[in-house]
Amino acid sequence: METPPLPPPSMGYSPPVATPSTPLPRPERRPTPPAFSSPSTFSPLPPQQNQLPRTSSQTQTPGSLSSGDGVHVSPPVSQFSTPPGPPIFSPPLRPAAVPFRATPTTPQPVPFSSGSTLPTSSSPHYSNGSHELPLHHSTCLDESTFESPYVLFSAHKVLKHKKLANVPSLGFGALVSPGREIAPGPEVVHREPYRCQSCGAYANLYCEILIGSGQWQCVICKRLNSSDGEYIVPSKEDLQNWPELSSSAIDYVQIGNKRPGFVPVSDPRMSAPIFLVIDECLDEAHLQHLQGSLHAFADCLPPTARLGVITYGRTVSVYDFSEGSMASADVLPGDKSPTQESLRALIYGTGVYLSPIHASLPVVHTIFSSLRPYKVNLPEASRDRCIGTAVEVALAVIRGPSAEMTRGIIKRSGGNCRIIACVGGPNTHGPGSVPHSVSHPNYAYMEKTAMKWMEHLGQEALRHETTVDILCAGTCPVRIPILQPLAKSSGGVLILHDDFGEAFGVNLQRASMRAAGSHGLFEIRCSDDILVTQVIGPGEEATADSHETFKNDSSFCIQMHSVEETQSFSLSMETKGDIKNDYVYFQFAVRYSNIYQADISRVITVRLPTVDSVSMYLRSIQEDVAAVLIAKRTLLHAKTSSDAIDMRLTLDERVKDIALKFGSQLPKSKLYRFPQELSTLPESLFHLRTGPLLGNVIGHEDERTVLRNLFLNASFDLSLRMLAPRCLMHREGGTFEELPAYDLAMQSNAAVVLDHGTDVFIWLGSELAAQEGKSAAALAACKTLAEELSEQRFPAPRILSFKEGSSQARYFVSRLIPAHKDPPYEQEARFPQLRTLSPEQRTKLKSSFIHFDDYSFCEWMRSLKLVVYI
């Protein structure tokens, strides 16, 4: 038989080249059973003709297909970048009496679980002559090269024993960033993927291939599938020419447009307009800062970017760019939603409300300069603001006339439009509003009604592929519970700032430059042995009719509000029983339309080895990943300040339970030693307990709510920094030394940078500050480092600098572990830099601290009757 030519490996997002290929059969779209019911196993062929035997770690028959053994697992590629709004399409963690049960019960599928039962290892062996055909085994691959930067597991191995694998206090899971962009990116394939016709999984590098017939075996359900002869090759080495059989991450790209009435524009910025919705009820000081940020924002936009400007107070003003160099605006009432008549007058009139920057930059600057401070003598919270109506008008302009067109083709904006609201106070006028005062007798009911209305508005924006970002600033409470649903349900982000100055301006620019995919669907598939018990991230459970269904598909699907680099999903998993196989498999697929309106299917496949040894499992644990997963599971339930107190107690019990299950008891003592393999985990959880996420560092509950929602959706990199700050001390010559985030770093002759994710602090010791030349050089070096650390971060952190002893220094001190009360031997063991200080310097350092009752890390561990390896 003649061997078909092998496709060349794809080298990037080049224009697709026409290649002969046979269309793949598509799965049927059919009514599905109620969500999370277990679909019955369906096979179009007798079992012995459509299934290969499962690989077992105990037995291998001569005709069976082995996954092989022996694997080298490297640490995950570091790290991700950043995030948007909140999640919580997940139920509370299973209630526990202790609060952690002593013996795990049988895992039960919670709302996000794979509940179907697929054929087990006792299924009949495939016997259709396959043992006579040459076979491709995935074991010939060097797995050390297949580390996925998109997926970080809490451990690189999986315990075979269910009882220990499912200890809830430690848990097993993964952080998945499906929209992350790296260089070089995944291999690109310009054709439809080969998918299992039973469960919907994708062909991948771990599949067994019958090279004589081209059939491939699914790693999830073990079904044998046809490749339409594509995988028929003379030798297994030739299979490496197929990207999906040689790489753990693949992008399947389909160029085309499925949206009637849409004509793609060559420049993606042209197809993604930005609408600024600006609060005009600001005092003069705030307005001056805002105008400076707006002018800088307009100057940084590319010439082809299209911009619209709306201001709101009691009314909504939509600025018209059709008057040349003169600024003019159409005004609509803000006390109710705009009528169809008023919207038609806008859309079909002669006004131009979205204009390319290159044609309207002078007018934009004129508009920003013409803004005036609020003149009426009213408190900020009592001023009428119609945020809801303003966003409705912006959405209507973005949609344009094509919403009512039945024929013809309109050249209009594509997906990924963005509305950025600059907010200085609460929504107190018009739809979605609440009373000026929280003491209003009907406030609770009106707040609930406003939240529902805002959520519906966000969903409407999402339906029209528009993201709403809300950037708040100033000292006036903006009523976060009202505005958060609007940002969350549209796929946007809500951020709080102290003022409309530098950090606000940077976030305004970075928000406009974020590339967001639309129509995102995230699919999770795992081996039969693994059960996904919880998913936390920026989306919601997909409805049964929103995606393709396969006869035995046990995947869990999430409808993503937007697909962005700064997001991640937190997955919690358990084992259904004792694992018999040598490996377990995980496949993550995200399907979305990118900013060029190309349909992308990104498929990431990972396999992890299983082990019997608890010590091998503990050594494979990635402590930073495990800490972030535990923190996200904990923060999910800390919705209020009282919840945060409860979660601190739960965290104490969690740490104790990990030590009881995996640690050891000291001889002749009631103390338990925390497992040596996890020595840094409790310190990260102590930072969680005492920091801004769960502790008392933040004063207003609005701030905690915003931080919590941000953290729950954040990528690994930002999540880790928000959880555990990074401390760097300035040294001679402009270099920096990384130190533990302890208050022992507050040495009077030093400058220290503390990166805590959403905040970067620069602290100058009093001795250094007194030396004018040295302090200026150190401060400049620290500011440069702070900007470099946060250069690509979104949201951009605020950067604060202060001197030792100043009132603002408390922000810095509160983020550090108070180790000054610990005995000297513990201080030196946990903060070795102390050994470089002279006795006089150590005495001076000790005398500089103010004593208070908060636990140090070592005191906290002793209060739990635990000790940690040093």
C-alpha positions, -999 to 999 in steps of 0.1 A, spaced: 0 0 0 13 34 -9 22 56 21 6 90 20 30 120 22 36 132 57 25 168 66 53 191 74 54 204 110 37 237 114 60 266 124 36 292 136 5 313 128 13 315 91 -16 316 66 -31 282 61 -18 262 32 -43 242 13 -35 205 19 -56 175 9 -73 161 39 -104 141 44 -131 158 65 -135 142 99 -169 129 110 -184 155 134 -201 144 166 -238 146 166 -256 175 183 -283 158 203 -303 164 235 -282 154 264 -293 139 297 -296 162 327 -263 177 338 -240 154 356 -259 122 351 -238 92 341 -242 85 304 -244 49 295 -215 33 277 -221 31 240 -201 12 214 -210 10 177 -189 -22 174 -186 -52 196 -162 -46 225 -135 -68 212 -134 -48 180 -132 -13 193 -112 -14 224 -76 -21 234 -68 -34 269 -60 -10 297 -24 -10 308 -20 -24 343 9 -20 366 5 -57 375 0 -77 344 8 -74 307 -3 -99 282 17 -105 250 -9 -87 229 -16 -58 252 -4 -22 247 18 -9 275 22 27 284 56 17 296 72 27 329 98 51 341 93 88 337 113 119 345 91 147 357 107 181 359 95 211 379 69 232 361 79 260 339 76 292 358 51 311 359 21 329 346 13 365 346 -20 380 358 -60 381 360 -96 396 358 -128 394 379 -142 366 402 -155 330 399 -175 308 421 -194 284 402 -185 259 428 -203 247 459 -187 249 494 -162 223 503 -176 192 518 -184 199 554 -162 181 579 -165 176 615 -129 182 626 -130 202 601 -111 175 583 -123 139 583 -99 113 596 -107 89 568 -118 101 533 -151 89 522 -158 77 487 -156 107 464 -190 119 453 -193 140 421 -200 176 432 -214 201 406 -181 200 386 -173 163 383 -169 137 357 -195 112 367 -196 86 339 -183 51 342 -161 40 313 -149 4 306 -124 -9 331 -93 -30 328 -114 -61 328 -128 -52 294 -121 -78 266 -88 -75 249 -87 -61 214 -81 -90 191 -85 -80 155 -50 -88 143 -35 -58 159 -7 -78 174 5 -84 139 8 -47 131 38 -25 139 29 -3 169 38 32 181 44 33 218 45 66 236 72 53 260 99 61 234 93 98 240 115 118 263 88 132 287 112 157 302 107 179 271 69 179 275 65 201 304 34 223 299 36 260 308 -2 260 307 -8 235 335 8 234 370 0 204 391 3 204 429 24 172 426 43 156 397 31 121 409 -2 107 420 -6 83 450 -22 50 441 -38 46 475 -71 64 477 -71 69 514 -39 90 515 -44 105 480 -77 120 491 -66 136 524 -86 168 520 -63 191 541 -36 188 515 -55 178 484 -44 173 448 -52 196 419 -39 218 391 -38 254 380 -47 257 343 -41 289 323 -56 280 289 -52 315 274 -16 321 284 6 333 256 43 323 255 71 325 230 75 302 212 39 292 213 23 258 208 26 240 175 -1 252 150 -22 229 129 -45 243 102 -70 214 101 -97 198 122 -83 177 151 -88 140 153 -111 133 182 -123 101 199 -158 93 186 -167 78 220 -156 104 246 -145 134 225 -109 134 236 -82 146 212 -54 125 196 -22 133 214 14 122 220 5 95 245 -19 77 222 -10 42 210 -9 40 172 -14 10 150 9 22 123 -3 -5 99 -39 7 99 -35 43 112 -58 37 141 -52 54 174 -63 45 210 -78 72 231 -59 76 264 -91 86 283 -116 59 274 -93 34 255 -115 33 225 -98 26 191 -104 54 165 -97 59 128 -74 85 115 -88 81 79 -54 66 70 -34 97 81 -13 78 106 -3 49 83 35 51 82 64 28 76 79 32 110 70 48 144 96 74 140 77 89 111 48 97 134 69 125 149 60 146 118 25 150 132 26 179 157 -2 164 178 18 132 182 50 150 193 40 179 214 19 182 246 2 215 235 -13 221 201 -33 250 186 -58 239 159 -65 271 139 -94 275 116 -95 307 96 -130 317 86 -160 338 96 -192 322 109 -209 355 118 -233 369 92 -231 406 88 -195 408 99 -166 418 77 -132 413 94 -109 442 94 -72 437 88 -60 455 120 -74 438 151 -74 472 169 -98 485 143 -122 457 150 -122 463 188 -134 497 198 -129 511 232 -156 532 250 -146 553 279 -175 559 304 -164 588 327 -178 600 360 -184 637 359 -193 641 396 -157 644 408 -141 671 431 -114 692 416 -84 673 430 -96 640 417 -106 655 384 -72 669 378 -56 635 383 -82 619 361 -76 644 333 -38 637 334 -45 599 331 -70 604 303 -46 626 282 -18 601 286 -42 572 277 -52 589 245 -16 596 235 -6 559 239 -34 545 217 -24 533 182 -36 555 154 -61 530 141 -77 524 175 -113 536 176 -124 555 207 -158 567 221 -163 589 251 -194 591 273 -197 611 306 -224 605 331 -240 622 362 -277 628 363 -277 626 325 -256 607 299 -235 627 274 -224 609 242 -196 628 225 -199 633 187 -167 634 166 -184 645 134 -179 683 140 -143 683 131 -122 701 157 -151 710 179 -164 688 208 -202 683 210 -224 658 227 -259 643 225 -275 642 260 -299 615 272 -318 613 305 -301 590 331 -331 582 353 -343 553 330 -330 530 303 -327 547 269 -358 543 247 -357 527 213 -365 561 197 -336 579 214 -312 550 204 -324 551 168 -318 589 167 -282 582 179 -275 552 156 -291 564 124 -283 601 129 -253 619 115 -232 617 146 -200 598 148 -195 583 183 -166 560 176 -137 574 157 -101 564 149 -76 582 171 -56 594 141 -86 614 129 -99 627 163 -70 630 188 -73 668 191 -110 665 197 -105 638 224 -80 660 242 -105 689 240 -132 667 256 -109 657 284 -98 692 290 -134 705 290 -144 683 320 -154 704 350 -155 696 388 -188 690 405 -202 723 417 -231 714 440 -222 713 477 -232 676 483 -212 647 498 -196 625 472 -219 595 481 -250 617 477 -244 628 441 -265 613 413 -246 589 391 -263 569 363 -236 543 356 -261 517 344 -277 539 318 -243 551 305 -232 515 299 -265 507 282 -259 536 258 -223 525 251 -235 490 243 -261 503 219 -235 524 200 -211 495 198 -238 472 184 -247 497 158 -275 495 132 -268 459 123 -288 448 153 -319 456 133 -307 448 98 -321 418 81 -303 421 48 -270 434 34 -236 434 50 -226 461 74 -189 468 81 -190 469 118 -169 461 148 -160 425 155 -158 409 189 -138 418 219 -151 453 223 -142 470 256 -161 494 278 -139 510 305 -158 528 332 -139 554 353 -159 555 385 -156 578 415 -188 569 435 -218 546 437 -246 542 411 -274 562 428 -296 572 398 -315 553 372 -316 515 366 -294 494 388 -291 521 414 -293 521 452 -302 549 477 -276 574 486 -276 561 522 -271 525 534 -295 533 563 -324 536 539 -352 513 552 -355 495 519 -317 494 511 -313 456 513 -341 449 489 -330 476 465 -294 464 466 -304 429 457 -325 442 428 -297 464 416 -272 435 417 -295 414 395 -300 442 370 -262 448 368 -256 411 363 -282 410 335 -265 440 319 -231 423 320 -246 392 304 -260 413 277 -226 428 271 -211 394 270 -237 383 244 -225 411 222 -188 403 228 -182 433 249 -161 434 281 -169 459 308 -139 469 330 -146 491 360 -117 512 374 -127 529 407 -107 555 425 -110 581 453 -122 580 489 -159 576 483 -173 540 487 -185 528 453 -207 499 467 -187 470 453 -215 445 456 -235 465 430 -207 470 404 -190 436 407 -217 416 389 -215 439 359 -177 434 355 -178 397 364 -206 385 341 -192 404 311 -157 389 316 -142 422 328 -124 432 360 -131 457 388 -101 474 404 -99 499 433 -73 527 434 -64 553 460 -68 581 434 -69 587 397 -32 592 394 -3 570 382 -15 535 390 -50 543 377 -35 557 344 -13 526 339 -42 503 345 -63 523 321 -37 518 294 -32 481 302 -69 474 303 -73 488 267 -44 467 254 -56 433 268 -63 409 240 -94 390 248 -108 360 230 -145 354 229 -169 324 228 -146 305 251 -154 269 261 -130 251 285 -132 213 286 -116 190 312 -111 153 307 -93 129 330 -86 92 333 -113 71 349 -94 70 381 -96 107 386 -126 128 397 -127 166 394 -145 178 425 -143 216 423 -134 242 397 -127 279 406 -122 304 379 -136 331 355 -166 313 340 -197 293 346 -209 258 339 -217 254 302 -252 243 294 -257 210 276 -267 226 243 -238 250 241 -212 225 230 -207 193 210 -217 161 228 -203 126 224 -219 93 233 -197 86 263 -183 121 270 -175 124 308 -158 158 304 -167 189 324 -173 221 303 -170 257 314 -183 286 295 -156 313 298 -167 349 300 -135 359 281 -102 342 272 -72 362 285 -36 356 294 -41 368 329 -66 341 339 -63 307 355 -87 279 367 -81 261 400 -90 224 398 -94 201 428 -93 164 422 -97 131 440 -91 95 431 -122 73 428 -104 42 442 -70 26 444 -52 32 411 -40 1 393 -24 18 363 11 32 360 -1 66 346 -31 88 348 -40 112 319 -53 147 319 -65 166 288 -75 203 288 -90 219 257 -101 255 252 -120 266 221 -125 303 214 -123 330 187 -93 352 189 -89 389 181 -84 381 144 -117 361 145 -99 328 139 -113 298 157 -87 283 180 -88 249 197 -59 247 221 -54 211 234 -30 204 263 -24 168 273 -4 157 304 2 123 320 15 118 355 31 86 369 14 69 399 34 58 429 29 36 460 55 54 481 42 83 502 77 98 505 81 98 467 47 115 464 56 142 490 89 149 472 70 155 440 48 181 456 52 216 442 48 236 474 40 270 458 13 255 436 -2 235 465 -2 267 486 -20 287 459 -46 259 454 -53 257 492 -55 295 493 -81 296 465 -102 269 481 -101 288 514 -108 322 500 -138 309 480 -157 308 513 -144 340 529 -171 362 515 -174 385 546 -152 395 574 -168 370 597 -162 343 571 -126 353 570 -123 347 608 -138 312 603 -114 305 575 -84 314 596 -95 287 621 -101 263 593 -66 270 580 -52 262 614 -70 228 613 -58 222 578 -21 227 588 -25 204 618 -42 177 597 -14 177 571 11 172 599 -9 144 615 -14 126 581 21 130 566 43 141 595 58 123 625 54 126 662 85 137 682 97 111 707 83 115 742 64 146 731 29 157 720 44 178 692 43 167 656 70 175 631 56 189 598 68 168 568 103 179 557 92 177 520 66 205 527 87 227 549 78 260 531 41 253 528 30 264 563 49 297 560 29 305 528 -3 296 546 7 319 575 11 347 551 -24 339 539 -37 339 574 -22 373 584 -21 391 551 -47 412 533 -66 382 519 -77 368 553 -60 390 580 -68 424 594 -44 444 571 -71 459 550 -96 483 567 -126 485 543 -146 454 533 -148 466 497 -111 463 494 -111 428 507 -139 418 483 -120 432 453 -88 415 463 -106 382 469 -123 382 435 -90 392 418 -71 364 436 -97 337 427 -92 343 390 -55 353 390 -28 334 372 -3 315 392 24 342 392 1 370 406 -17 346 429 16 335 445 28 371 450 -6 381 465 -3 351 488 33 354 499 53 386 494 88 387 479 114 406 499 145 421 483 172 441 501 193 467 482 230 462 482 260 482 472 264 486 435 227 485 428 222 447 433 195 431 454 195 402 478 163 381 482 154 375 519 125 359 537 96 383 542 104 388 579 105 421 599 142 413 606 148 428 571 140 463 585 176 473 591 182 510 595 212 511 570 192 493 542 165 498 516 140 470 511 115 463 483 85 442 491 64 428 462 30 418 474 12 414 441 -12 443 440 12 465 461 49 471 459 64 488 489 98 505 492 112 511 527 142 532 535 160 527 569 165 559 589 204 557 588 203 553 550 177 581 546 200 605 565 227 601 538 212 622 510 233 609 481 232 572 491 195 573 498 187 589 465 206 563 446 191 534 466 156 548 462 161 552 424 174 516 422 144 503 442 119 522 420 135 508 389 132 473 404 96 478 414 87 489 378 105 459 363 88 435 387 54 448 377 60 457 341 36 432 325 13 428 355 -24 435 353 -37 451 374 -6 473 378 2 475 415 5 507 434 41 515 443 45 532 476 78 544 492 83 556 528 110 560 555 114 541 587 92 555 614 67 572 592 30 566 596 28 550 562 55 525 571 27 505 589 15 492 554 50 477 550 54 463 585 19 446 585 29 424 555 60 410 572 62 380 596 70 395 631 101 373 639 117 398 662 102 381 693 117 347 684 147 333 701 181 341 684 187 306 673 153 305 655 159 339 640 193 329 626 179 296 613 150 312 594 168 345 585 205 336 579 214 372 569 214 381 606 247 363 610 264 390 589 254 418 614 277 428 642 265 425 679 259 463 680 238 462 648 217 433 661 212 451 694 201 482 676 178 462 653 161 445 683 155 478 701 139 493 670 108 470 671 75 478 689 62 447 706 27 436 701 6 404 706 5 390 671 21 356 667 53 351 648 54 321 625 72 299 650 49 309 678 19 301 656 33 266 648 40 260 685 4 270 693 -7 242 669 17 218 687 38 216 655 74 221 646 90 227 612 122 215 597 147 244 594 
